[in-house]
């Protein structure tokens, strides 16, 4: 906004001309209406629920990955020492479990918590081979990812509509201008300028705000998918017979980029955690 308005002022633009409340009502009212027409109620609910996440920030980082790997190591170690049945009470009520309660970022992540507990229950109640458990978790992750992408795709469709709705507002402004055809050129120029603000607002809001908001939600959805994939990799390695620490090391390797803790950082976290 500083660049756009600053550049306009550098050319001695008049800010008063850009203030056109009627254009805002037309563009955003029509965009909201088209969104409601296009979206079932569950999609509207998902978009409203996830829109706040754009401004909350946060997301997954190295600390949250260290927490989930430390928790998985603790679970795997307990299973190796005491058997699968020993964790049954923990996964039935994870919020009350002393084992889970030390890992606040995991307990507060409802989807991750359900993903861990559901798959541990499968391990307890069935003798599923590693490749079948892997396929089951892949299906779960794909279904969740589909839902996570709905808000991003819906907001992106709103962004795509905004330039067109800006033209609608501009055309209405031109229609009003034609009713002033007998006015002096200065009046007509101001009226046409006000009409063109509609096109300006539609394009600016599409590429400067609403489109980037959709991209932000897409990145967050990808982060959640990666987080679940880390859990999946560690669980499959453990079911395949790997030792607890080797299983969480497999999970660490599934973490991309600068969010991946080093081998030494993971080792230190496993040593410090209860």
Secondary structure by P-SEA (a helix, b strand, c coil): caaaaaaaaaacccccccccaaaaaaaaaaaaaaaaaaccaaaaaaaaaaaaaaaacccccaaaaaaaaaaaaaaaaaaacccccccccccccccccccccccccccccaaaaaaaaaaaaaaaaccccaaaaaaaaaaaaaaaaaaaaaaaaaaaaaaaaaaaaaaaaaaaaaaaaaaaccccaaaaaaaaaaaaaaaaaaaaaacccaaaaaaaaaaaaaaaaaaaaaaaaaaaaaaacccaaaaaaaaaaaccccccccaaaaaaaaaacc
